[in-house]
Amino acid sequence: MPERWAQGIFMKKILLTGVAGFIGWKTCEFLLKSGAEVVGLDNLNSYYDVRLKEHRLGLLEKFPGFRFRRIDIEDLGALADLFSADRFEAVINLRPGPGSDTAWKTLLFT
Ligand SMILES: NC(=O)c1ccc[n+]([C@@H]2O[C@H](COP(=O)([O-])OP(=O)(O)OC[C@H]3O[C@@H](n4cnc5c(N)ncnc54)[C@H](O)[C@@H]3O)[C@@H](O)[C@H]2O)c1
């Protein structure tokens, strides 16, 4: 069972970008079920129906270890605030697009 397999392996506090997306919300659910605390970041863009993303967030918000922040990953000020407020043991970047490499470097050097 994946949740049991994950016990004790994952870090406790994780930042996950693209949390309302197809891959992001399932990854987040898996981490929450394994006992991690997850801050999920997403700008809720309208690339496809936002109601689907809001539905996913509603499911994740049932977990006490979940917090959502509506932030665009390219907003460096908001990211700096995020990293000042929390100390993350891992960052999982599932924000898609041709700028993903740049965004990942942005996260690493913020
Ligand atoms: N879906 C697949 O089958 C698949 C397969 C292999 C790899 N991937 C990769 O996984 C990643 C996620 O894919 P997905 O299918 O979950 O995409 P998705 O579009 O469903 O989810 C991406 C999420 O990122 C958010 N986002 C986009 N730009 C943002 C920004 N600037 N700031 C904050 N949030 C932003 C969107 O609102 C969305 O909720 C991508 O890098 C994709 O290439 C996906």
PDBQT file of the ligand as one rigid body, heavy atoms in Angstrom, charges set to zero:
ROOT
HETATM    1  N1  LIG A 201      -0.304  15.016 -17.091  1.00  0.00    +0.000 N 
HETATM    2  C1  LIG A 201       0.587  14.143 -17.564  1.00  0.00    +0.000 C 
HETATM    3  O1  LIG A 201       0.257  13.071 -18.102  1.00  0.00    +0.000 OA
HETATM    4  C2  LIG A 201       2.067  14.409 -17.390  1.00  0.00    +0.000 A 
HETATM    5  C3  LIG A 201       2.978  13.434 -17.767  1.00  0.00    +0.000 A 
HETATM    6  C4  LIG A 201       4.335  13.677 -17.589  1.00  0.00    +0.000 A 
HETATM    7  C5  LIG A 201       4.778  14.882 -17.056  1.00  0.00    +0.000 A 
HETATM    8  N2  LIG A 201       3.860  15.820 -16.708  1.00  0.00    +0.000 N 
HETATM    9  C6  LIG A 201       4.378  17.076 -16.160  1.00  0.00    +0.000 C 
HETATM   10  O2  LIG A 201       3.842  17.275 -14.863  1.00  0.00    +0.000 OA
HETATM   11  C7  LIG A 201       3.679  18.673 -14.649  1.00  0.00    +0.000 C 
HETATM   12  C8  LIG A 201       2.231  18.961 -14.257  1.00  0.00    +0.000 C 
HETATM   13  O3  LIG A 201       1.355  18.505 -15.278  1.00  0.00    +0.000 OA
HETATM   14  P1  LIG A 201      -0.215  18.470 -15.070  1.00  0.00    +0.000 P 
HETATM   15  O4  LIG A 201      -0.777  17.545 -16.101  1.00  0.00    +0.000 OA
HETATM   16  O5  LIG A 201      -0.527  18.242 -13.638  1.00  0.00    +0.000 OA
HETATM   17  O6  LIG A 201      -0.614  19.980 -15.503  1.00  0.00    +0.000 OA
HETATM   18  P2  LIG A 201      -1.853  20.841 -15.000  1.00  0.00    +0.000 P 
HETATM   19  O7  LIG A 201      -1.993  21.949 -15.989  1.00  0.00    +0.000 OA
HETATM   20  O8  LIG A 201      -3.038  19.996 -14.714  1.00  0.00    +0.000 OA
HETATM   21  O9  LIG A 201      -1.350  21.417 -13.609  1.00  0.00    +0.000 OA
HETATM   22  C9  LIG A 201      -0.414  22.457 -13.500  1.00  0.00    +0.000 C 
HETATM   23  C10 LIG A 201      -0.880  23.433 -12.430  1.00  0.00    +0.000 C 
HETATM   24  O10 LIG A 201       0.116  24.464 -12.327  1.00  0.00    +0.000 OA
HETATM   25  C11 LIG A 201      -0.542  25.699 -12.187  1.00  0.00    +0.000 C 
HETATM   26  N3  LIG A 201       0.341  26.739 -12.700  1.00  0.00    +0.000 N 
HETATM   27  C12 LIG A 201       0.687  26.997 -13.987  1.00  0.00    +0.000 A 
HETATM   28  N4  LIG A 201       1.505  28.046 -14.072  1.00  0.00    +0.000 NA
HETATM   29  C13 LIG A 201       1.693  28.484 -12.802  1.00  0.00    +0.000 A 
HETATM   30  C14 LIG A 201       2.428  29.548 -12.247  1.00  0.00    +0.000 A 
HETATM   31  N5  LIG A 201       3.124  30.405 -13.015  1.00  0.00    +0.000 N 
HETATM   32  N6  LIG A 201       2.413  29.723 -10.896  1.00  0.00    +0.000 NA
HETATM   33  C15 LIG A 201       1.706  28.866 -10.108  1.00  0.00    +0.000 A 
HETATM   34  N7  LIG A 201       0.977  27.827 -10.590  1.00  0.00    +0.000 NA
HETATM   35  C16 LIG A 201       0.977  27.643 -11.925  1.00  0.00    +0.000 A 
HETATM   36  C17 LIG A 201      -1.837  25.579 -12.972  1.00  0.00    +0.000 C 
HETATM   37  O11 LIG A 201      -2.855  26.466 -12.520  1.00  0.00    +0.000 OA
HETATM   38  C18 LIG A 201      -2.201  24.112 -12.748  1.00  0.00    +0.000 C 
HETATM   39  O12 LIG A 201      -3.122  23.956 -11.683  1.00  0.00    +0.000 OA
HETATM   40  C19 LIG A 201       4.090  19.374 -15.964  1.00  0.00    +0.000 C 
HETATM   41  O13 LIG A 201       5.423  19.826 -15.854  1.00  0.00    +0.000 OA
HETATM   42  C20 LIG A 201       3.957  18.281 -16.985  1.00  0.00    +0.000 C 
HETATM   43  O14 LIG A 201       4.818  18.499 -18.072  1.00  0.00    +0.000 OA
HETATM   44  C21 LIG A 201       2.527  15.618 -16.850  1.00  0.00    +0.000 A 
ENDROOT
TORSDOF 0
